[in-house]
Amino acid sequence: MLIGGIHPVALRAKVARAAIVRYLPQLFVFEDK
């Protein structure tokens, strides 16, 4: 059942993507140094 038109899986995917975008650059910086 959709609540407020937001699908739980889609919401979780959005949160996961936000976390990846936040942490991935740090990994590249550590690899670069």
Backbone as numpy.savetxt, mean C-alpha at the origin, in Angstrom:
# Nx Ny Nz CAx CAy CAz Cx Cy Cz
-21.08 -8.32 1.25 -21.93 -7.11 1.25 -21.05 -5.85 1.25
-21.39 -4.95 0.36 -20.60 -3.72 0.29 -21.09 -2.72 1.32
-20.17 -2.14 2.04 -20.52 -1.15 3.07 -20.02 0.22 2.62
-20.95 1.14 2.41 -20.55 2.48 1.98 -19.92 2.48 0.60
-20.15 1.42 -0.17 -19.61 1.35 -1.53 -18.12 1.06 -1.55
-17.56 0.65 -0.41 -16.13 0.34 -0.35 -15.96 -1.15 -0.12
-15.27 -1.81 -1.01 -15.04 -3.25 -0.87 -13.84 -3.48 0.06
-13.98 -4.34 1.07 -12.90 -4.57 2.03 -11.58 -4.97 1.36
-11.69 -5.83 0.34 -10.47 -6.27 -0.35 -9.81 -5.10 -1.06
-10.62 -4.26 -1.70 -10.08 -3.10 -2.40 -9.44 -2.14 -1.42
-10.08 -1.97 -0.27 -9.54 -1.07 0.75 -8.21 -1.60 1.26
-8.17 -2.90 1.49 -6.92 -3.51 1.98 -5.82 -3.38 0.94
-6.18 -3.55 -0.33 -5.20 -3.42 -1.41 -4.67 -1.99 -1.46
-5.56 -1.02 -1.25 -5.14 0.39 -1.27 -4.17 0.67 -0.14
-4.46 0.12 1.05 -3.57 0.31 2.20 -2.22 -0.35 1.94
-2.26 -1.56 1.37 -1.01 -2.27 1.08 -0.18 -1.49 0.06
-0.87 -0.95 -0.95 -0.15 -0.18 -1.97 0.48 1.07 -1.35
-0.25 1.72 -0.44 0.28 2.91 0.22 1.53 2.55 1.02
1.50 1.40 1.70 2.65 0.97 2.49 3.85 0.68 1.59
3.59 0.02 0.44 4.67 -0.28 -0.51 5.29 1.00 -1.03
4.44 1.96 -1.39 4.94 3.24 -1.92 5.77 3.96 -0.86
5.40 3.77 0.40 6.10 4.46 1.49 7.45 3.81 1.77
7.52 2.47 1.74 8.73 1.79 2.18 9.69 1.44 1.05
9.17 1.32 -0.18 10.02 0.91 -1.29 11.17 1.90 -1.54
10.93 3.20 -1.55 12.04 4.16 -1.75 13.14 4.00 -0.71
12.78 3.66 0.53 13.79 3.46 1.57 14.69 2.28 1.21
14.08 1.23 0.66 14.86 0.06 0.25 15.85 0.45 -0.85
15.38 1.26 -1.78 16.26 1.69 -2.86 17.40 2.54 -2.31
17.11 3.37 -1.31 18.15 4.21 -0.72 19.19 3.34 -0.01
18.72 2.33 0.73 19.66 1.46 1.44 20.52 0.68 0.44
19.91 0.24 -0.67 20.66 -0.49 -1.68 21.68 0.42 -2.35
21.35 1.70 -2.48 22.20 2.64 -3.18 23.44 2.99 -2.36
23.25 3.13 -1.06 24.36 3.56 -0.22 25.41 2.46 -0.12
